[in-house]
Amino acid sequence: MPAPSPAPPKPPAAEALPRCAVCGTGSRQPPFRPSPPEQAPDLDLRPGEPVRSTMARWLQQCPSCGYAAPNITKAHPAAAQAVAAAPFRALLAESSYPPLARRFLAWAHVLEETGALHAAAEATLHAAWVADDLNRDDLARMWRLDAVALWRGGPPLDPEQTVRVIDALRRAEAWPDAAATTEALSLSNPPEAVAQVLGLEARLIAARDAGRHTVASALPPPSRRPHVSHQKIAGRSEGLVARLKRWFGRG
């Protein structure tokens, strides 16, 4: 009697796709693991290369409901209500905004609606960086001012975070506000590294220079004192690279 044929091998189990925490839709979302930047960050803490060019991979976005976050499998309990509301839907449909900027603004909107105003300011500033890269100065200026409003609407700012507000105001050409904020912070006896950056910001504001400048312009070699961007400041004002590492599981 012939031996029974062996059972056919079972096909490999399908890879489980990440599911959106808002609507439950599964989608392929490539993971992102940022490497430490090798170049100096900008004064507003936009990181240097190679991280600088990876913005398109900083956020995931659900293809169904549009929820955007560093990890769409996690969401604040109130996120679903924010995503379903008309302002969020209108934002996703705003074709005059670059697609990548809309993704950051979608994340900023959810953060703002759930009360995380400083984090919303950060995401809004990221949208301004997208506009910078596309030479959309009008949008970059608007979103920097929106970021400033969110920062100021949240908990009190420490000196390091206030430097970023000043740089956003300068880049947005809000000269009187930038000058007044710089003067006020200078009179508060800030840490030495902050004072050095403030000196540069004051000179740039006086010259009506709204351009991009790096940390190296304020703390040039051979200084090895860490700029605010190199400090992991607890909570609301930690450096961007530290925040990226925390978001993506490396902090």
Contacts in CASP RR format, 6 or more apart in sequence:
PFRMAT RR
TARGET T0000
AUTHOR 0000-0000-0000
METHOD contacts of the structure
MODEL  1
MPAPSPAPPKPPAAEALPRCAVCGTGSRQPPFRPSPPEQAPDLDLRPGEP
VRSTMARWLQQCPSCGYAAPNITKAHPAAAQAVAAAPFRALLAESSYPPL
ARRFLAWAHVLEETGALHAAAEATLHAAWVADDLNRDDLARMWRLDAVAL
WRGGPPLDPEQTVRVIDALRRAEAWPDAAATTEALSLSNPPEAVAQVLGL
EARLIAARDAGRHTVASALPPPSRRPHVSHQKIAGRSEGLVARLKRWFGR
G
17 26 0 8 1.000
17 27 0 8 1.000
17 28 0 8 1.000
17 29 0 8 1.000
18 26 0 8 1.000
18 27 0 8 1.000
18 28 0 8 1.000
18 29 0 8 1.000
18 60 0 8 1.000
18 71 0 8 1.000
18 72 0 8 1.000
18 73 0 8 1.000
19 25 0 8 1.000
19 26 0 8 1.000
19 73 0 8 1.000
20 26 0 8 1.000
20 27 0 8 1.000
20 62 0 8 1.000
20 64 0 8 1.000
20 65 0 8 1.000
20 67 0 8 1.000
20 72 0 8 1.000
20 73 0 8 1.000
21 67 0 8 1.000
21 72 0 8 1.000
21 73 0 8 1.000
21 74 0 8 1.000
21 75 0 8 1.000
21 79 0 8 1.000
22 62 0 8 1.000
22 65 0 8 1.000
22 67 0 8 1.000
22 72 0 8 1.000
22 75 0 8 1.000
22 79 0 8 1.000
22 80 0 8 1.000
22 83 0 8 1.000
23 62 0 8 1.000
23 64 0 8 1.000
23 65 0 8 1.000
23 67 0 8 1.000
23 80 0 8 1.000
23 83 0 8 1.000
24 64 0 8 1.000
25 62 0 8 1.000
25 63 0 8 1.000
25 64 0 8 1.000
25 65 0 8 1.000
26 62 0 8 1.000
27 62 0 8 1.000
27 63 0 8 1.000
27 64 0 8 1.000
27 72 0 8 1.000
29 60 0 8 1.000
29 72 0 8 1.000
30 57 0 8 1.000
31 248 0 8 1.000
32 54 0 8 1.000
32 57 0 8 1.000
32 58 0 8 1.000
32 248 0 8 1.000
33 248 0 8 1.000
33 249 0 8 1.000
33 250 0 8 1.000
34 51 0 8 1.000
34 54 0 8 1.000
34 241 0 8 1.000
34 244 0 8 1.000
34 245 0 8 1.000
34 248 0 8 1.000
34 250 0 8 1.000
35 50 0 8 1.000
35 51 0 8 1.000
36 51 0 8 1.000
36 241 0 8 1.000
37 47 0 8 1.000
37 48 0 8 1.000
37 49 0 8 1.000
37 50 0 8 1.000
37 51 0 8 1.000
37 52 0 8 1.000
37 241 0 8 1.000
38 48 0 8 1.000
38 49 0 8 1.000
38 50 0 8 1.000
39 48 0 8 1.000
39 49 0 8 1.000
39 52 0 8 1.000
39 214 0 8 1.000
40 48 0 8 1.000
40 214 0 8 1.000
40 215 0 8 1.000
40 216 0 8 1.000
41 47 0 8 1.000
41 48 0 8 1.000
41 214 0 8 1.000
41 215 0 8 1.000
41 227 0 8 1.000
41 229 0 8 1.000
41 240 0 8 1.000
41 241 0 8 1.000
42 48 0 8 1.000
42 167 0 8 1.000
42 212 0 8 1.000
42 213 0 8 1.000
42 214 0 8 1.000
42 215 0 8 1.000
43 163 0 8 1.000
43 164 0 8 1.000
43 167 0 8 1.000
43 197 0 8 1.000
43 200 0 8 1.000
43 201 0 8 1.000
43 213 0 8 1.000
43 214 0 8 1.000
43 215 0 8 1.000
43 217 0 8 1.000
43 218 0 8 1.000
44 125 0 8 1.000
44 164 0 8 1.000
44 167 0 8 1.000
44 168 0 8 1.000
44 171 0 8 1.000
45 164 0 8 1.000
45 228 0 8 1.000
45 229 0 8 1.000
45 239 0 8 1.000
45 240 0 8 1.000
46 52 0 8 1.000
46 129 0 8 1.000
46 240 0 8 1.000
47 229 0 8 1.000
47 240 0 8 1.000
47 241 0 8 1.000
47 244 0 8 1.000
51 241 0 8 1.000
51 244 0 8 1.000
55 100 0 8 1.000
55 126 0 8 1.000
55 129 0 8 1.000
55 130 0 8 1.000
56 100 0 8 1.000
58 70 0 8 1.000
58 126 0 8 1.000
58 244 0 8 1.000
58 247 0 8 1.000
59 68 0 8 1.000
59 69 0 8 1.000
59 70 0 8 1.000
59 103 0 8 1.000
59 104 0 8 1.000
59 107 0 8 1.000
60 68 0 8 1.000
60 69 0 8 1.000
60 70 0 8 1.000
60 71 0 8 1.000
60 72 0 8 1.000
61 67 0 8 1.000
61 68 0 8 1.000
61 72 0 8 1.000
61 103 0 8 1.000
61 106 0 8 1.000
62 68 0 8 1.000
62 72 0 8 1.000
65 83 0 8 1.000
65 84 0 8 1.000
66 83 0 8 1.000
66 92 0 8 1.000
66 106 0 8 1.000
67 75 0 8 1.000
67 79 0 8 1.000
67 83 0 8 1.000
67 106 0 8 1.000
67 110 0 8 1.000
68 103 0 8 1.000
68 104 0 8 1.000
68 106 0 8 1.000
68 107 0 8 1.000
68 110 0 8 1.000
69 75 0 8 1.000
69 107 0 8 1.000
69 110 0 8 1.000
70 107 0 8 1.000
70 247 0 8 1.000
70 248 0 8 1.000
71 247 0 8 1.000
75 110 0 8 1.000
76 110 0 8 1.000
76 114 0 8 1.000
76 116 0 8 1.000
78 113 0 8 1.000
78 114 0 8 1.000
79 110 0 8 1.000
79 113 0 8 1.000
79 114 0 8 1.000
81 113 0 8 1.000
82 88 0 8 1.000
82 109 0 8 1.000
82 110 0 8 1.000
82 113 0 8 1.000
82 114 0 8 1.000
83 110 0 8 1.000
85 113 0 8 1.000
87 109 0 8 1.000
88 106 0 8 1.000
88 109 0 8 1.000
88 110 0 8 1.000
91 97 0 8 1.000
91 102 0 8 1.000
91 105 0 8 1.000
91 106 0 8 1.000
91 109 0 8 1.000
92 102 0 8 1.000
92 106 0 8 1.000
94 102 0 8 1.000
97 105 0 8 1.000
97 127 0 8 1.000
97 139 0 8 1.000
98 130 0 8 1.000
98 131 0 8 1.000
98 134 0 8 1.000
98 136 0 8 1.000
98 139 0 8 1.000
100 130 0 8 1.000
101 127 0 8 1.000
101 130 0 8 1.000
101 131 0 8 1.000
101 139 0 8 1.000
101 143 0 8 1.000
102 127 0 8 1.000
104 123 0 8 1.000
104 124 0 8 1.000
104 126 0 8 1.000
104 127 0 8 1.000
104 130 0 8 1.000
105 123 0 8 1.000
105 124 0 8 1.000
105 127 0 8 1.000
105 143 0 8 1.000
107 123 0 8 1.000
108 120 0 8 1.000
108 121 0 8 1.000
108 123 0 8 1.000
108 124 0 8 1.000
108 127 0 8 1.000
108 150 0 8 1.000
109 120 0 8 1.000
111 117 0 8 1.000
111 119 0 8 1.000
111 120 0 8 1.000
111 123 0 8 1.000
112 120 0 8 1.000
112 150 0 8 1.000
117 150 0 8 1.000
117 151 0 8 1.000
117 153 0 8 1.000
117 154 0 8 1.000
117 155 0 8 1.000
118 150 0 8 1.000
118 151 0 8 1.000
118 154 0 8 1.000
118 155 0 8 1.000
118 161 0 8 1.000
118 236 0 8 1.000
118 237 0 8 1.000
119 236 0 8 1.000
120 150 0 8 1.000
121 147 0 8 1.000
121 148 0 8 1.000
121 150 0 8 1.000
121 151 0 8 1.000
122 147 0 8 1.000
122 240 0 8 1.000
122 243 0 8 1.000
124 143 0 8 1.000
124 146 0 8 1.000
124 147 0 8 1.000
124 150 0 8 1.000
125 143 0 8 1.000
125 144 0 8 1.000
125 147 0 8 1.000
125 164 0 8 1.000
125 168 0 8 1.000
127 139 0 8 1.000
127 143 0 8 1.000
128 139 0 8 1.000
128 140 0 8 1.000
128 141 0 8 1.000
128 143 0 8 1.000
128 144 0 8 1.000
128 147 0 8 1.000
128 168 0 8 1.000
128 171 0 8 1.000
129 140 0 8 1.000
131 137 0 8 1.000
131 138 0 8 1.000
131 139 0 8 1.000
131 140 0 8 1.000
131 143 0 8 1.000
132 140 0 8 1.000
132 212 0 8 1.000
140 171 0 8 1.000
140 172 0 8 1.000
141 171 0 8 1.000
141 172 0 8 1.000
141 173 0 8 1.000
144 168 0 8 1.000
144 169 0 8 1.000
144 171 0 8 1.000
144 172 0 8 1.000
145 168 0 8 1.000
145 169 0 8 1.000
145 172 0 8 1.000
145 174 0 8 1.000
147 168 0 8 1.000
148 165 0 8 1.000
148 168 0 8 1.000
148 169 0 8 1.000
148 172 0 8 1.000
148 174 0 8 1.000
151 157 0 8 1.000
151 161 0 8 1.000
151 164 0 8 1.000
151 165 0 8 1.000
152 165 0 8 1.000
155 236 0 8 1.000
157 165 0 8 1.000
157 237 0 8 1.000
158 233 0 8 1.000
158 236 0 8 1.000
158 237 0 8 1.000
159 185 0 8 1.000
159 188 0 8 1.000
159 190 0 8 1.000
159 191 0 8 1.000
159 194 0 8 1.000
160 194 0 8 1.000
160 228 0 8 1.000
160 231 0 8 1.000
160 233 0 8 1.000
160 237 0 8 1.000
161 233 0 8 1.000
161 236 0 8 1.000
161 237 0 8 1.000
162 181 0 8 1.000
162 185 0 8 1.000
163 185 0 8 1.000
163 194 0 8 1.000
163 197 0 8 1.000
163 198 0 8 1.000
163 201 0 8 1.000
163 228 0 8 1.000
164 228 0 8 1.000
164 237 0 8 1.000
165 181 0 8 1.000
166 178 0 8 1.000
166 181 0 8 1.000
166 182 0 8 1.000
166 185 0 8 1.000
166 198 0 8 1.000
166 201 0 8 1.000
167 201 0 8 1.000
169 177 0 8 1.000
169 178 0 8 1.000
169 181 0 8 1.000
170 178 0 8 1.000
170 201 0 8 1.000
170 204 0 8 1.000
170 205 0 8 1.000
170 209 0 8 1.000
170 210 0 8 1.000
171 210 0 8 1.000
171 211 0 8 1.000
171 212 0 8 1.000
172 210 0 8 1.000
173 208 0 8 1.000
173 210 0 8 1.000
175 205 0 8 1.000
175 208 0 8 1.000
178 201 0 8 1.000
178 205 0 8 1.000
179 202 0 8 1.000
179 205 0 8 1.000
179 206 0 8 1.000
182 198 0 8 1.000
182 199 0 8 1.000
182 201 0 8 1.000
182 202 0 8 1.000
182 205 0 8 1.000
183 202 0 8 1.000
185 194 0 8 1.000
185 198 0 8 1.000
186 195 0 8 1.000
186 198 0 8 1.000
186 199 0 8 1.000
186 202 0 8 1.000
190 198 0 8 1.000
192 225 0 8 1.000
193 219 0 8 1.000
193 225 0 8 1.000
193 226 0 8 1.000
193 227 0 8 1.000
193 228 0 8 1.000
194 228 0 8 1.000
196 218 0 8 1.000
196 219 0 8 1.000
197 215 0 8 1.000
197 218 0 8 1.000
197 219 0 8 1.000
197 227 0 8 1.000
197 228 0 8 1.000
199 218 0 8 1.000
200 213 0 8 1.000
200 217 0 8 1.000
200 218 0 8 1.000
204 211 0 8 1.000
204 213 0 8 1.000
215 227 0 8 1.000
215 229 0 8 1.000
218 227 0 8 1.000
219 225 0 8 1.000
219 227 0 8 1.000
228 239 0 8 1.000
229 239 0 8 1.000
229 240 0 8 1.000
229 241 0 8 1.000
230 239 0 8 1.000
231 238 0 8 1.000
231 239 0 8 1.000
232 238 0 8 1.000
232 239 0 8 1.000
232 242 0 8 1.000
233 239 0 8 1.000
238 246 0 8 1.000
242 251 0 8 1.000
244 250 0 8 1.000
245 251 0 8 1.000
END
